[in-house]
Amino acid sequence: MEDLARKMYARFDEQWGSGNPGTLAIEHRTEGPRRRPKGIPKLALVATFLDPRFKFGPGFNDIDKEAVWDIIREMMMATVEEIPDEDSEHGININIQPQQQPIPQRQRANNNNNDLFLELIQLAEEDLLLHGEQHNIIEQDVFQTKVDAELLFYKREPHLPLQRVDGRYHNPLEWWRVKQHQYPILSKIASKILAIPATSAPSERVFSVAGITIAKERSRLDPTNAGDLVFLHDALPAIQKYETGT
């Protein structure tokens, strides 16, 4: 029995890694049996920390938490160029031009995160000018400041409870929809990653329904009608559930 347990442990370690501090977030970079990625997939790690219910990293030690946050920061830097230069709704321009005149005192009428983003960028600009540096602030530095500020405020957000008062589970995508203007970069990444199905079971069920619908007794069924029947098989119960609120 002891020998069997030792073999099972070795097999688990070979497939998923040892789980030692500092390995959980990087184990996916190595290959396991049959040349498959070892450990927890990178997207699964990122999805965990971008889910506001689990952003505190349950089960992760501090070293692995920082490693995952570094991965997310890299993804943000790759995504930031897709963000419009100016947010027309909030009046934020992240492409700040170099200042030739002394910077006027900042207005602090509003104390929301967007003002804090702009303030951090302005502080970085002031620091360069106060130290007598004459070179221009490159666009990349401004992007890095915005990315770091957005990531910092997200980390400080209180995590979303797993369930509502009525027992239903909170939807993380709904949380990001509400926060998309507050976190424009992170929300883009979260909407892409959290929308990935965690399992292929729904797709397999669709194939099963299609196989039952397009049976040999219905071999002359029009392809369009067949597609509509498969769609309605899942759509009608979902509509009824939505209308009844159950």
Residue, then its C-alpha position, 0 to 999 in steps of 0.5 A: m500500500e505504501d509503495l502504491a501511494r509513493k507511485m501515485y505521488a510520483r505520478f502526480d508530481e510528474q504531471w502537475g508539479s511539486g507545488n513547492p513555493g515559487t513553482l505553481a506560477i511557472e510550472h506551465r513553462t516545462e513539459g510533462p508526460r507526452r510533451r504536454p504542458k506541466g502544472i496549472p495552465k497559464l490562462a487558468l492562473v490568470a483567470t483565477f486572479l482576474d476573477p474578483r471572487f478569488k483575486f486574493g489567490p487562495g492556496f497560493n503563496d506570496i512568491d507565486k502570487e507575485a509571479v502571476w501578477d507579473i504575468i498579468r502586468e505583461m498582458m496589460m502592457a501588450t494590451v494597453e496600446e489597444i486602448p484609445d488615446e483619450d477617453s471621451e467620457h472621463g476626459i483622460n488623455i494618457n498620451i501626455q505631451p512634454q511640458q515646456q512651462p511649469i506645471p500648474q497646481r493640480q485640481r483635486a475636485n474629484n477623488n475617483n480612480n481616474d483622477l488618481f491615474l492622471e495624478l500618478i502620470q503627472l507626478a512622474e512628469e513633475d519628477l523628471l522636470l524637477h530633476g532638470e531632465q530635459h528629455n521628453i517623456i516617452e509614451q512607454d513610460v506613461f503606459q507603464t505608469k497607467v498599467d501599474a496604477e490600474l493594477l494597484f487599485y485592482k489589488r486593493e479592491p475588496h474581493l467579491p463574495l462567492q455567493r449572493v444573499d439569496g444563494r446565487y453565485h456572483n457573475p464575475l463578468e457582470w462585475w467587470r462590466v460595471k468596472q470597465h471604465q474604472y479598469p479599461i485595460l484589465s477589463k479587456i483582458a478579463s472579458k476575453i479570458l473569463a469568457i473561455p468555457a472551463t470545460s468542453a462538456p457544453s460543446e459535447r452536448v451540442f454534438s449529442v443533440a445534433g446526432i439525435t436530431i439528424a437521425k437516419e429517419r431524418s436524413r433529408l432534413d434541411p441543414t437550416n432546419a436542423g441548425d434551428l432545431v439544435f439551437l432551440h433545444d437549448a434556447l427555449p429552456a434558457i428563455q423560459k428560465y429567464e422569463t420566470g426568473t428561476 
